[in-house]
Amino acid sequence: MTGSPTTVMIAALPDSGLEAVALRSVLEASGHRVDLRFIATPKQFRQVIAAVPAPELLTICGHGAAGGLHFGSLVASAGGHELVDGFLMPERFAGDVTLPDCTVLCTACDSGSAALARTFLEGGAKAYIAPAGEPEGGDVLVAAHLVLHGLLRGRDPETAMAAANAAVAGAVSLTLHPREAHAA
């Protein structure tokens, strides 16, 4: 990804705007292009994960638990019938993902689950990186920047993730789900 400038798409799920804007600012200050999308509904999220053409890098900023992405009770009460207690679970959007050769980085707590990774990998992503548990404070923002920095410098996802994990050891533990391992 070191040749022509790569555009990083950031999908900011509800209540993650500060994290997304901070990440965008750091990336743009480093000379990268950022396409920031503020997502309020599952329908808007589906549009991003089926973008044509697909981005090379997609970062999903948000909150999560139990392997789902948080949209909140307000969205659920406004017609978000696909939500379970305010969360969009991977089985609810599995058929909507079309991200060929995209590396997906998610900052949501507990989003490193096998089910969530499988949803993106089956939709064509070449790698899925996310926290296995609950990162401490804003440390996931630092880890996300370090992963993206490594990827944008041409490092492979495993090397970029390992460097980020080392830098924030004890505060964040990112997991990598590569397409090759998924296909096996």
C-alpha positions as CSV (number, residue, x, y, z in Angstrom):
1,M,0.0,0.0,0.0
2,T,3.0,2.3,-0.2
3,G,2.6,3.2,-4.0
4,S,-0.4,5.5,-4.7
5,P,-2.2,7.1,-1.8
6,T,-4.6,4.7,-0.1
7,T,-7.9,6.0,1.2
8,V,-8.9,4.7,4.6
9,M,-12.6,4.5,5.1
10,I,-13.7,5.0,8.7
11,A,-17.2,4.0,9.7
12,A,-18.1,5.7,12.9
13,L,-20.9,3.8,14.6
14,P,-23.1,5.6,17.2
15,D,-21.2,7.2,20.1
16,S,-17.8,6.7,18.5
17,G,-17.5,10.1,16.8
18,L,-14.6,11.4,18.9
19,E,-12.6,8.3,18.3
20,A,-13.2,8.4,14.6
21,V,-12.4,12.1,14.2
22,A,-9.2,11.7,16.2
23,L,-8.1,8.8,14.1
24,R,-9.0,10.7,10.9
25,S,-7.0,13.7,12.1
26,V,-3.9,11.7,12.8
27,L,-4.1,9.9,9.5
28,E,-4.7,13.1,7.5
29,A,-1.8,14.8,9.3
30,S,0.3,12.0,8.1
31,G,-0.7,12.7,4.5
32,H,-3.4,10.0,4.1
33,R,-6.8,10.3,2.6
34,V,-9.7,9.5,4.9
35,D,-13.3,8.9,4.0
36,L,-15.2,9.3,7.3
37,R,-18.8,8.0,7.4
38,F,-21.0,8.7,10.4
39,I,-23.3,5.7,10.8
40,A,-26.6,5.9,12.7
41,T,-28.5,2.9,11.5
42,P,-27.9,-0.7,10.5
43,K,-29.0,0.2,6.9
44,Q,-26.2,2.8,6.7
45,F,-23.7,0.3,8.0
46,R,-24.8,-2.2,5.3
47,Q,-24.2,0.4,2.7
48,V,-20.6,0.8,3.9
49,I,-19.8,-2.9,4.1
50,A,-21.1,-3.3,0.5
51,A,-19.3,-0.3,-0.9
52,V,-18.4,-0.3,-4.6
53,P,-15.6,-0.1,-5.1
54,A,-14.5,-1.6,-1.7
55,P,-11.9,0.3,0.2
56,E,-8.5,-1.2,0.8
57,L,-8.7,-0.4,4.5
58,L,-12.0,-0.1,6.5
59,T,-11.9,0.9,10.1
60,I,-15.0,0.4,12.1
61,C,-15.0,2.6,15.2
62,G,-17.7,1.8,17.8
63,H,-18.7,-0.1,20.8
64,G,-19.4,-3.7,21.2
65,A,-20.1,-6.7,23.4
66,A,-20.6,-10.4,23.0
67,G,-19.5,-10.3,19.4
68,G,-22.0,-7.7,18.3
69,L,-21.8,-4.0,17.3
70,H,-23.7,-1.5,19.4
71,F,-26.3,0.8,17.8
72,G,-28.2,1.6,20.9
73,S,-31.8,1.3,22.1
74,L,-32.8,4.6,20.4
75,V,-32.1,3.0,16.9
76,A,-33.9,-0.2,18.0
77,S,-37.0,1.7,19.1
78,A,-37.0,3.6,15.8
79,G,-37.3,0.5,13.6
80,G,-34.0,-1.2,14.1
81,H,-35.7,-4.6,14.3
82,E,-32.6,-6.5,13.3
83,L,-30.9,-5.4,16.6
84,V,-30.7,-7.6,19.6
85,D,-30.8,-5.5,22.8
86,G,-29.3,-2.6,20.8
87,F,-26.6,-4.7,19.1
88,L,-26.2,-5.7,15.5
89,M,-25.0,-9.3,15.6
90,P,-22.9,-10.7,12.7
91,E,-25.5,-13.2,11.6
92,R,-27.9,-10.3,10.9
93,F,-25.6,-8.8,8.2
94,A,-23.5,-11.7,7.0
95,G,-24.9,-11.8,3.5
96,D,-24.4,-8.0,3.1
97,V,-20.6,-7.9,3.3
98,T,-18.8,-7.5,0.0
99,L,-15.3,-6.2,0.7
100,P,-13.0,-8.0,-1.7
101,D,-9.3,-7.7,-0.6
102,C,-10.1,-5.2,2.1
103,T,-8.4,-5.3,5.5
104,V,-10.9,-4.5,8.2
105,L,-9.9,-3.1,11.6
106,C,-12.6,-2.8,14.3
107,T,-12.1,-1.0,17.5
108,A,-15.3,-2.2,19.3
109,C,-14.9,-4.2,22.5
110,D,-15.3,-8.0,22.0
111,S,-15.3,-7.6,18.2
112,G,-12.5,-10.0,17.7
113,S,-14.9,-12.9,17.9
114,A,-14.7,-15.7,15.4
115,A,-18.3,-15.1,14.3
116,L,-17.7,-11.5,13.5
117,A,-14.4,-12.2,11.8
118,R,-16.0,-15.0,9.7
119,T,-18.7,-12.6,8.5
120,F,-16.2,-10.2,7.1
121,L,-13.8,-12.9,5.7
122,E,-16.7,-14.7,3.9
123,G,-17.6,-11.3,2.4
124,G,-14.1,-11.1,0.8
125,A,-12.0,-9.3,3.4
126,K,-8.4,-10.4,3.3
127,A,-7.9,-9.8,7.0
128,Y,-9.9,-8.9,10.1
129,I,-8.3,-7.3,13.1
130,A,-10.1,-6.5,16.3
131,P,-9.9,-6.6,20.2
132,A,-10.5,-9.9,21.8
133,G,-11.8,-8.3,24.9
134,E,-12.3,-4.9,26.4
135,P,-9.5,-2.4,25.7
136,E,-8.6,0.1,28.5
137,G,-9.7,3.6,27.9
138,G,-8.5,5.3,24.7
139,D,-5.7,2.8,24.2
140,V,-7.6,1.2,21.3
141,L,-7.3,4.5,19.4
142,V,-3.5,4.3,19.8
143,A,-3.5,0.6,18.7
144,A,-5.8,1.4,15.7
145,H,-3.5,4.2,14.6
146,L,-0.4,1.9,14.9
147,V,-2.1,-0.9,12.9
148,L,-3.1,1.6,10.1
149,H,0.3,3.2,10.2
150,G,2.0,-0.1,9.6
151,L,-0.5,-1.2,6.9
152,L,-0.1,2.1,5.1
153,R,3.7,1.7,5.2
154,G,3.3,-1.6,3.4
155,R,3.6,-4.0,6.4
156,D,1.4,-7.1,6.4
157,P,-1.5,-7.3,8.8
158,E,0.3,-9.7,11.2
159,T,3.4,-7.5,11.5
160,A,1.3,-4.3,11.9
161,M,-0.9,-5.8,14.6
162,A,2.0,-7.3,16.5
163,A,3.7,-3.9,16.6
164,A,0.5,-2.3,17.9
165,N,0.0,-5.0,20.5
166,A,3.6,-4.6,21.7
167,A,3.1,-0.8,22.0
168,V,0.0,-1.0,24.1
169,A,0.8,-4.3,25.9
170,G,-1.6,-5.0,28.8
171,A,-4.1,-2.4,27.6
172,V,-5.3,-3.8,24.3
173,S,-5.0,-7.2,22.8
174,L,-5.9,-7.3,19.1
175,T,-6.5,-10.5,17.3
176,L,-5.9,-11.2,13.6
177,H,-8.1,-13.4,11.5
178,P,-6.5,-13.7,8.0
179,R,-8.5,-15.1,5.1
180,E,-6.0,-17.9,4.6
181,A,-6.6,-19.3,8.1
182,H,-10.3,-18.9,7.6
183,A,-10.3,-20.9,4.4
184,A,-8.4,-23.7,5.9
